[in-house]
Amino acid sequence: MNILVADHHPVFRRGLKCMMKEDKEYNFKGKIDDGSQLVTSITNLKPDILILEVDLPNSNGIGSLREIRTNFPDLKILVVSCHPEEIYAVSALKAGANGYISKTRPVKEVKKALKSIHNGETFLSDNIKEQLESKSSNKILKFKKLSTREIEVLNLLSRGKRNKEIARHLSINEKTVSTYKTRLLKKLKVDNIADLIHQSRLLQIAS
């Protein structure tokens, strides 16, 4: 299987490349470290699988994932991230990913994920499956109330981004950002932005 790695962490990329060299089933087609290179690289290299870091610089996070899915409907996409699986996995799948795995998972599980999505299956770790099925998880119950865009706004707020920066990053206007903040306050049942940011850290959305 031909694989393109889109990630801005050199150690992670090198680790994947070494892993692929050890297994003849994988063909390392190339790597990119900037979201502006995504479409061109996929078009030119024609990978079977894209390993995508959602926080790639100059990308629109989950929004970029949607765009890739629209432009390349047959491409298999495995999203990798340092963000907790219970927060981003469902959003990634809804946006078009075929699988999601945390960078904290072992190498053998990355291989399992690649094989699964190459065979047309959807991949989530057993750990996240158990958490998503748990009725008692407060994190999951709160998360399920939020849309993909609301999670993106909350994540940026937790990093200290202002409305203008969030608007620019997500390609929306500042008024829309304010609307999302109002919705988040209501859905997470807090009274101010400070409490909202605190809530986001309790949800482990902060990086």
N, C-alpha and C positions, 0 to 999 in steps of 0.2 A: 504494500500500500504506500502511495506517495504522500508525504506529510510536509506541510508548511507550518512553521512555528512563528506565531506572532506574539512576542513577549519582550519586554524591555529589561529583563533581569538576566545579565550575562551568565551567571552561575546556573540558573535554571535552564537556559538554552543549551549550555554545554553539557549539563547532566542528561538532558533529553537526547542530544546527539550521540553521546556515549552509549546510552541505552539502546538507541536504534542501530548503532554499529554492531552491537553484540547479537542482534537478532536480524537475520536476513529477510524477515518478513517486512521490515520497515525500510523505506527509502526516503532519506532526508533530502527533500527538494530545496529547502532554503529556509531563511529566517528573516524576520523584519522586526524592528523595534519602534516603529512609529505608525500610528493609525492612518496617516496620509498615504502610506504605501500599500494598504490592504487591497483595494480593488485592482490596482495595476499588477501586483504580485500574484494574486489569485488568477487573473486573466492570463498572465504570461506563463506561470508555472503549472497551472491546471492540477492542483493537488487533489487527492481523494479525500483527505482529511485536513482540516484547519484546526490547530491547537491555538486557542485564542485567550489571551489575558484580557479581562474586561476593563482593566484600568490602563490599557495601552495609551501612551501619550498621543495627543491630537486625534483622539477618537471620541465618540459620543457614548461610550459605555454600552449599555443595553441597546441604545438607539442604533449604534453601528452594527450590532449583531442583527437587528431587524433588517437593516439595509443590505447586509451581506446575504441573508436568507432570501430576500426578494430578488437580488441580482444573480444569485447562484443557487437555485433551488435544489440542485442535486448534490451540492457539497455537504459532506458530513462535518459537523462542527463540535469539537470538544472544548468547552469553556473551562479554563483553569483560573484559580484566584486564591489570594490569601484571605479573602473574606470568608466568614463562616458559611458552610454549605446551607444551613437552615435558613439563611437570610436571602441568598442570591440564587440558589438552585432552581426554584420554581420560576422565578422571573426569567432566568436564562432559557429554560425550556419553553416558556410561553413565547419568548421572542424568537425562537427558531433553533436553539441549540439541540443537538442530539444527545448531549451528555454534559455533566458538570462534575468536576472533581477539585477538591482543595489541594493546594500545594503541600499540605502537611501529610498527605496520604503516601503510602509506600510505593516504590517503583512498580512492583508487581500489580498493584491496583491500577496504575496508569496504563499498563499493558492490557489489563483486562478491559478497561474502559475503551481503549482504541479498538480492540477486537470486537467488542460488543457493538459499537456504533458502526464499524465497518460492515458488520453482518446485518445492519438495518435495525438494531435494537436501540432502545433508549437506556442510557446508563446513569444511575445514581448509586452512590455507595450504600452498603447495607446500613451504615450508621445514620445517614440522612433519611433513608426510607423509614427506619424505626421512629425517628423524631417526627417526621411528617405525619406518621400514622398515630402518634400519641395525642390523645384528646386532652391530656392534662398539661401540655407544654404551653406556658403563658407566652413565651417568645413566639411560638408558631401561631397561636391564636391572634396575637397582635399583628403579626406579619401578614396574616391572611386578609386583614382588613385593608391593607395598603396596595395600591396599584404599583406597577413597575416604575412609573414616572415619580410617584410619591417616594418610593424607596430611593431613587436616584437623587431627588432633592434633599431627602433626609441625610443621605450619605455625605453630600457636599456641605450641608449645614454642619454636620459633625466634625468636618475638617476646618471649620472656621470661615467658609466661603460666604461672601456677601451676596445680596440679591443680584447685583450686576454681574458678578463673576459666575454665579449659577446660571443666569440667563444666557450668558455667552457660551458657557460650557455645553449647555443642553440645547442651544439654538432656539430659545424661546424668549419672550419679552419679560421685563421685570414685573409687570402686572400679573402675568401668569404665575411667576414664581411666588408672588404674594398670595395668590389664590391657593396654590399647593400648600403653602405654610399654614394657611387658615384651616384647610382640610386636615392636615397632619395634627394640628392642635386639637381638633375635635375628635379625630379617630383614636388618638393616643391618650385623650382625656387629660391634657395638661393645659396650664394657663398662660405660659409664656415661652419664649424661644429658648431661654436657659434650661427650663425643664424639658423642653423638646429635645435639645441636644443631649441632656442627661439621659433621657429615655432612649435615644439612639445608641448611646454607649452601653446601656443595659441590654439592648437588643444585639449588641456586638456588631453594629453596622460600621462603626468607626474602624479605619484601617489600623 
